[in-house]
Amino acid sequence: MAPKKLLSSTNSDGKTGAQIDGNLVNNKLLLDLPEKECSAIYPLLTYLPLRTHDILHEPGETLKYAYFVDSGMVSILSVMQDGKSVEVGLTGKEGFVGLPLIADFTTSPTRAVVQIEGSAFRISAHNFRLALCQCRQLGKKAQRYVQDLAMQGTQVAACNRLHEVDERLARWLLMCRDRINSEAIPLTQEFLAHMLGTRRSSVTVAAGSLQKAGLITYNRGHVQIKNSLGLLDAACECYANMLQQKDNWDNELEKQK
């Protein structure tokens, strides 16, 4: 197989970026790599469309791939023995799926499912491990993303236990918006209930409350955020706490330069 060409292209926003086999790279981890590491890992990546409800890995199954999410959104779920599950993390173009591979583990305790369709760049588990050995910055950025997702999971666990459904829904919609860069979020109330670990009727009441306040509209499986600042006020403290911690870490890294 011939090496994949690393090209440059201009996206719809007028920004120039790298391409892999004609597909513009939007994943932040990949974009932030130095040129030498891009040359090492990009040829190992394969573009993969992500369809809603696609499962990237199941709990306990051997991890065959890592996925650098390029668009759309993937939910990380904790699954119980009776089949019930609750979301413990969200991944978009800021991160990747397959975190246990960083520590040389071959399985994951969670399920990763595509929640909003998009695309990813996939790499085999074997090649990902090789890339981590060869690419120092990739390794550091991957480890930092592990911390980001762990912090997110800790905050979400507390949120699910301590806060009301309408506050949690507002927080969750803001997290989705940040990852897909859109005020329009294609989700049904049934799926929202599944993600928030609560009854559909509770989500119906919570969504109705937010809609009555003029913060969102909901119609046929689509949520439209109408007032982002108002939704921020309606959300619990968890959303702001996660942003603040991320800012704190970013400031630490900036000082280390």
C-alpha positions, 0 to 999 in steps of 0.5 A: 500500500502506498503511503498516504499523502499529507495535504493542505486544504481550506475548510468552509471557515477559510482555515487551512489545515492538514488532510489525510486522503482528502479528508480534512483533519479537525481532531485537536490532538492530531492538529496540535502535533509537531510536523515530524509526529504528523508524518509518523502517525497520519499514514497509519490513520484511516478515515471512518464515518460514524453513524448514530448508535454505532458501538466502537467498543464494549466492556471487556472486549479486546480493543482493536482500534483507537479512534480520533474523533473528528466530528460528531460525538461519542458517549462513554457509558458505564453498563450494569449487569441488567443492561442498564447504562449511564453516561460517564463521559463525552468525547468529541473532536477534542479527544479520542476513544481507546484510553486503556491502550495508553497503559497497555491494557487491551480491554475497557470497562466501558462502552463507547457509542456514537451519539451524534453522527460524524467521523473519526480517524481510526488506528489499529491498537498495535499501530497506536502503541507503536506511535505512542513509543515514537511520538513523544508529544502524542503520548503527552497529549493522550495522557493529558486527555486521560486526565480531562476525561477522568475529571469529567467522569468524576464531575458527572458522577457527582452531578447525577447524584446531587443535582436536579434533572433540569440542571443536569439536562442544561449542563449536558446540552452545553457539553454537547454544543461545545463538542459539535460546535452547533446550537442544534443537537439531534437527540430524542428524549428517550436517548436523553433519558438513557444518557442521564440515567433517569426516566423519560418522563423526567426528561420530558418535564425537564425539557418542558421547563427549559423550553417554557423558559425560552432556553431551548426548543424541542421538536421531532428528535432535535433540540435547538438551543435558543439562549446559551447564556440562559442555559448556562444560568439554568445548568448546575455548577458542574459545567462551570467547574469543568471549564474552570479546571480545564482552564487551570490546567491549560494555564499551567501548561502555558507557564511551563513553556 
